[in-house]
Amino acid sequence: MAGKGRGEDGNARRGALELAAAGAILGTLGVFVREAAVGSAEAVFWRCLFGAAALAAWCWWTGALARLRAAPARALGLAALTGVLIVVNWTLFFEAMARAGIAVATIAFHVHPALVLLLGALLGRERLAPRQALAVGSAFAGLLLAVATPGALAGAPPGWAWGVGAALVAACVYAWVTLLSRAVRGVPPAALALVQCAVGVPLLGLPAIPVGGVGALAPAQWAWLVGLGLVHTGLVYALTYDALPRLRTGAIAALLFVYPATAVAVDHLVYGTPVGPAQLAGLVLILAATAIGARGGASRNTVEVAPPKS
């Protein structure tokens, strides 16, 4: 029994390290998007293309590709629909970071677990449990602190409000992705992510690439764009999907702070974006809402979040 206990502890430690690493990597997502210096739709296109390649290799290695081929048509159709929504989600989130800043966009986007609870209650026509209602209230109080206080509004760049709005719409879209993904049966999570990226390639396709085509991109831009697909999609998803089965829901909720906290720190350190006490307090309230909702029975959500949630 003692050996079994040590094995379980080691398994949990590995899962915690993997999920924390995935969150820390996602926290640098905004830097890759900004430094790539392309439009939001084009960045999403290349992320989908390179991400699909990385995920296809991972799915082949883990056997998920064979299970995807055997999936029922209805599951594949739902998976494709979530792919369309993921493309919308990523495009809006990238646009939000460009207009409102990495920190503010990331904080605003992280109200999506509360939106999942609200949508689940509305669709199920059930009242929120007290713990869930507390989670929703905490999330939206945190959002107001982070983006609607005088300190947060002071010195806001042009288009800031549009960026915050884009982040909130992206959060709503991701909430639908979460709910629809629950209905996808017979498709492993990594294979679902592969379908979502693969859908984005033809969906965006040539319209996302400006005049001048791929030849107009500098080598440095290619490095950032490849990183979006291989690192922030392929690697992050591999770490996340290996970590989640090893962890309890409470541990997952506790580790979700790594992504937004890293994004806020990176925005401050790399671009000098000021982060006030109200924004930090808002972030704490939003993450507390996620933890409360998870302990109250909310489903396990990956990082993009991901990506990813984002």
N, C-alpha and C positions, 0 to 999 in steps of 0.2 A: 504493500500500500504506500510505503514511504517513497519507493521508487516511482510509483505512478504519480504521486503528488509532485515530486521534483520535475517529472516530465511535463506535467500540466503547467507548472510555474514557468518552465523554460519556454513552453509553447506560447504562453501568454506574453512573456517578455519579448519574444520574437515578434509577435503580432503588434505589440505596443510600439516597438522600435520601427517596424515597417510602416505603420500608420502615421507615426510622428514624422518619419522621413518623407512620406508622401505629402503630408500637409506642409512641411517646410519647403519642399520643391514647388508646390503650387503657389506658395507665397511669393515666389519670384516670377510668376506668370506675367504680371503687368510689365516687368522690365523687358521680357522677351517681346511682348506685343509692342511696346513703345519703341524699342530699339530696332525692331524690324522695319519700322517706318513705312508701312503699307496701309491701305484701307482696311477697315474691320472685316469686310466680307472676304477680301483677299487673304487676310491672315487666317480666317476660319477655313477657307478652302485648302490652304497648304497644311493647316493643322489636321484636317480630315484626311488628306492624302497621305501624309507621312505617318499619321496616327493609325490609319487603317493598315498600312504596311507593317508597322510594329505589332499591332494587335493580331494580325493574321499569323505572324510568326509565333507569337505567344500562344494563340489558340491551337495552332498545329502542334506545338511542343507539349501542351497540357492535355490534348485530346478533345478540347472544346469544339474544334472545327468539325469533327465527325458528328458530334451531338447537334451542331447547328444544321448540318445537312439533313438530319433526321427529324428536325423540328416540324410541327404541323404548320400548315399554311396560315392559319389564323394567328399563331404566335409570330410568324415572320412578318405578317402584315402589321401587327401592333408594334413590333420592333422597328419596322420602317417608319411608322408614324412617330414614334419617339425620336427617331433620327432626324426627322424634319424639325421637331420641336427643339432638339439639341442644337441644331444649326441656328435657329432663331435665337435661342438662349445665348449661345456663344457670341453671335454677332452683336446682340444688344449689350452684353457684358463688356466686350471689347470697346464698343462705342462709349459706354459709361465710363470706363477707365480713362479714355482719351479726353473726355469732357469734364468729368468731376474729379479725376485723380484716382490713383490706385486704391488708396486707403478708404476714401469715402465710398467708392463704388463697391468695394469688397464688403465693407460693413453693412451697407444697405442691402446687398444681395443676400446676406446671411439671415434675413428674416424668412427665408423660404421654408424652414421647418414649421414655423408658425402658420404659414399659408397652407402647408400640407394638412395640418390639423384642422384648419378652418374648412378647406375644401372637402376633406374626408367627412366632417360633420355635416356639411351641407348636402353632399351626395348621398350620405347614409341616412339623412334626415333624423339625426340623433343630436341630442344636446351634448356640448362639451362637458367632460368631467371637470370637477374643480381644479385638479392639477393641470389639465390641458388648458383651461381658461386662464390660469395663472401664467402658463408658458406663453400664450398668445399676448396677454397683457404686458408681460415683461419684454417681449420682443418689440412690440410697437412703442413702448415707452423708451426703450433703448434706441430705436430708430429716430424718434423725435429728438432725443438728446444729441445723437450723433450728427444729424443733418439740419435740424431746425432751430438751433440755439444761435444767439448773436455771435458767439465765438466761432461757430462752424460756418456762418454765413459771411463773416468778415473776410474781405479779400478774395472772395470766391471768383474764379475765372469766368469769362463769358461762356455761356452754354452749360454752366454748372447745374442749374436746375434740370435742364434736359438730360444731363448725364445721370443725375439721381433718379429721375423718372425712368430712364432706360434700365437702370439697375433693378428697380422695383418690378418693372414689367418682366425682365429676365428672371427674377425670382418667382414670379407667378407662373411663367412658362415652365421653369424647372419643377415647380410643385406638381404641375400636370404630368411632367415626365415621370416623376416619382410614383404618382398614383397609377399611371398607365403601365409602368414597368412591373408593378405587382401582378398585373393580369397576364404578363408574358410567361407562359408555361412551357417548359421543355427547352429553354434556351439558357445556357450558362451565362452568368453576368459578363464575363469577358467577351463571349460571343455576341451578346447584346450590344456591348460597346463597339465591337467591330462592325456590326450592322449599322449602328448610328453614324460612325465615321464614313463608312462606305456610301451611305445615302447622301452624305454631304458633298461628295465629290461631283457627281452629276448634277445635283441640285444647284450648286453654285457654279461649277464649271467655268466656261469662258467668260460669262458676265462678270465674274469676280476679278478677272485679270485685266488691268488697265491697258491702254494702247501702248505698244512697245513690248508687251509680252514678257516672258521670263527673262529675256536677254537684257531687260532694263534693270534687273536686280543686281546689286553689288554682291561680292562674295560674303561680306559681313552680314548682309540681309539674309542670304541663304542660310547662314549658320544659325541665326535667331529663329528663322522659320522652321528649319529642320528640328531644332530643339523643341519648338512647340509641339511637334508631332511625336518625336521619339522619346523625349524626356517628360514633358508635361501631360502627355496622353499615354503612350505605351508604357513607360516605366512607372508612372504614377498609378495607372490602373492595375499593373501587375503587382505592385506593392500592396495596394488597397485590397484587391480581391484575395490575395494570400493572407492578409492580416485579419480581415473581418471574421472568418470562421474561428479564429483563435481567441477572440475577445468576447467578453460579456458586453451587453448593451451599455451599461454604466461606464465601462472603460472607453468604449467608442465615443460616447458623448463627451467624456472628459478630454479626449485627445482632439476633438474637433476644434479646440481653441488654437491649435498650432497654425493652421492655414491663415485665418484672418490676422492673428497676431504677427505672424511673419510678414504678411503683406503690408501691414501698417508700418512695421519696423523698416522694411526694405524701402518703402516709399519715402520715409523720413531720411534714411541713411544715404540712399542713392540720389534722390531728387530734392532733398531738403524740404519736403512738404511738412509744414507744421502740424502737429497733432496735439489738440488741446485736451484738457481734463474731461470736458463734456463728451468728446468723441470716445475717449477711452472708457468712460463710464457707460456710454451707450453700447460699446462693444461688449463690455462685461455683462450688461443686462441681456443682450441678444444671445450671447453664448450660454448664460444661465438659463434662458428660456429653452434653448436646445437641450440642455441637460435635464431640465425638469420634464420636458415633453418625452424624452427618451425613456426616462425612468417610469413615466406614466404609461408606457406601452407603445410609444411611437415606433415606427419601423426603423430598421437600420438603413441609414443612408450613407453612401460613400462620400468621399471628399468631393467636386465638383462634381468641396465638394465635390467642389469638384468642381474647369473644367474647370472627367472630373465634374464636380458641381459646376465649375466654371471653365 
